[in-house]
Amino acid sequence: MKILLIGEPDRVEELRALLATTAPLVEVEVSDGDEEEDLDIYDAIFDLNFDDDSEIMERYAPLRNKPVFVSALKQQLSEAVYVSGSKIRCMLFGINRRQSWFGESACHFYDYQ
């Protein structure tokens, strides 16, 4: 399995380390999002910069049955889909990562429907 992680180094490193320990046979490539990658060669995409650049939705939407995880709140993700005007063919998931009130981090995944 080949995964693309898009994001700034501080955002990517925690997820990269988690994948290395939980799925050691997964091949992970990292991008800062500045270059346009060939998204078809990846089995899954994690875009941790999406909350800063949601216009990329137009590139993700047509990726039929490909899991795409983006960092966005539910409302922000819905708005990005609406603004793009694209039919969503990928399996789109949002990631809401934040620090909790008690100093522990929390990560919530949800699917876009």
N, C-alpha and C positions, 0 to 999 in steps of 0.2 A: 504494500500500500504506500502511495506517495502523497504526502500532505504539503500544502503550501501555507506558511505562516506569514502574514503581512502585518508589519507594525514596527514601531520604534523598538530598539533593543531592550529597553526597560520593560516594555509591555510583552514582548515575545519570550523573554528568557524563562519566566515562570511556567508558561504553557509548554515550551520546548522541553524543560526539565521533567515536567509531569509526563509528557509523552514518552520520553526516553526511559522512564522507570516503569510505566504501565504498559507500554506497547513497544518493546525494544526492536521489533522487526519492522517497524514503520520507518520509512525514509522521509525525513523532514527537510524541506528547503525553506529558507528564510529570505524575505524581501522587505525592503523599507517602503515599498509601494510606489517608488518614483519611476520604476521602469514597468513597461507593460508586458507581463508574462503571458505565455501561452497557457491559458487556464485549462485547456482540454487534456493536458498531460497529467493532471493531478486527480487523485481520487476524492479528495476533500480539500476545502479551502477555509482557513480561519483568517478573517480580516479584522485585526484589532485597531485599525485606523478608520474604520467605517464611520464612527461617530464624528470624525473630523472631515470626511470626504464621502458623503452618501451618494454623490453623483455616479459613482462606480456601479450602482445598482443595474444600470443598463448593460453592463458586461456580465454580471452574475445571473440575471433573470433568465436568459435563454439556455443556461447550462442544464439540460434535461437530466433530471434525477441525480444530480450531483449535490452532495451535502455542502452547504455554504453557511458558515457560522460568522456572524458579524457582531461587533460590539455596538449595541444600540439599545435604548429603552424601547418598550413596546410601541409607544406613540411615535417615536422618532422613526422606527422601522416602517410603520404603516404609512407615515408621511413620505418617506423615501420611495416606497413602492408606488404610491399614488402619483407623486411628481414625475417619476420616471415614465409612467404610462405604459410600462412593459408588462407583458403577461409573464407571471412567475412560473418557470418550468423547473427551476432548481428546487432542492429541498432546503428551504431557507429557515435558519434558526437565529435567534437573537441571544446575545450574551449580555447580561447586566452584571458587571463586576464592580463592587464598591466595598468600602470599609464599613463595618458595622459600628453601631454605637459603642460596643464593648471592646473595640480595638481589634477584633478579628475580621478577616476578610470574608466576604460572602460572594458567591457566584451563582447566578440564576440563569438557567437555559430555558428558552421557550420557543415553540415553533410558530411560524407565520402561517396563518390560514386565511 
